[in-house]
């Protein structure tokens, strides 16, 4: 997960500047990045079904982890060196007038392939965590996933700030290539360790295989895959289904923040340093980006710190249940330490922080706001996967108990397709949030008003408040 987070950081922190250096228009860049949530809504459920049904002696998840990592390495390498590759293709076919078009089309193609590889690797890795960890270890496993994500963020910010001398004028291109190379090395190291050290149970019969064999053999593979996705939704525990509803609003809330928090702090700094309608000199822009980078780094550090303590908070909640009947205050304390309550509080904190942007006018205040949001993000990366993991592990334990007693059940959990459905619940609202953000920018520009980024964050706070209410009721 740490190496995968470095890939994400390379794309979102340096991808826009890199594509701009290739002379791709801003509108086209926004369309290119819109491919990410679209791929996220389609790929994970399909990969979940295929991995759940996989009968490879190597395991159900590891073949997809390796294939996903391979696709990511190929795609990010091709994307990083797209200009030399395009020049080579142009020289072969003698198409000097189509250079810009070729770069744009190749960029769109490789970004799409990269996102498919990322979603494949991420889906299989998350499913592997659910498969190999029992119910009582799901909280700790989710915490470690969040910790490695935090380590990847911090490492990426540090590597991205290293000076790269003697690289000529195309510093954005070389910066992206440097980060892509670091991500590839980290990916090769972590995937190799995971594949070699993790032991999967031998694939058995799953719920998908209980259908009539003749009907299944006559069915189109695509239709069979989507039928299995529908079955996976029906097999999801009710609590996991409610988690997906919460994630719908939570993902809608966090999308604008994750894309525009650095822009928000940078704009606040420039507004403070320069008068309105003044052209910002390069030195001020550079200082603004350093302020924004500091805010993002503090955000990552606090998110990591929250992931370090969350398992202990949850452990204290379980211990408190032993004495809850004897002490009323202990029962209340245990209730507040339950995962879904922590999730609700974190979403409420996020909403309050976004609404507080009405009162913030300095880059220092913006930095503090972005940094504190890291506490909420740490819980958000921990809570949903912990709840879903515990539900799936409990369901599988009950099925195994039925089988041991001579009954019929499923030998394998359908964690892959369930995580795929969860990913759809995360990605579809991101598409809606992207459209809403574009509408806000368009509307503010038409009205001649500023602070469009601030309004994107404030509107995201409304979705965060809804997510907090749903999580409290979970």
Protein Blocks (a to p, Z undefined) as FASTA:
>chain_A
ZZmmmmmmmmmmmmmmmmmmnopafklmmmmmmmmmmmmmmmmmmmmmmmmmpccfnbjk
lmmmmmmmmmmmmmmmmmmmmmmmmmmmmmmnopaklmmmmmmmmmmmmmmmmmmmmmmm
mmmmmmmmmmmpcfklmmmmmmmmmmmmmmmmmmmmmmmmpccehkbjmlmlmmmmmmmm
mmmmmmmmmmmmmmmmpccddddddfklmpcfklmmmpcfklmmmmmmmmmmmmpcfklm
mmmmmmmmmmmmmmmmmmmmmmmmmmmmmmmmpcehiacdfklmmmmmmmmmmmmmmmmm
mmmmmmmmmmmmmmmmmmmmmmmmmpmklmmmmmmmpmklmmmmmmmmmmmmmmmmmmpc
bfklmmmmmmmmmmmmmmmmmmmmmmmmmmmmmmmmmmmmmmmnopacdfbdcklmmmmm
mmmmmmmmmmmmmmmmmmmmmmmmmnopghklmmmmmmmmmmmmmmmmmmmmZZ
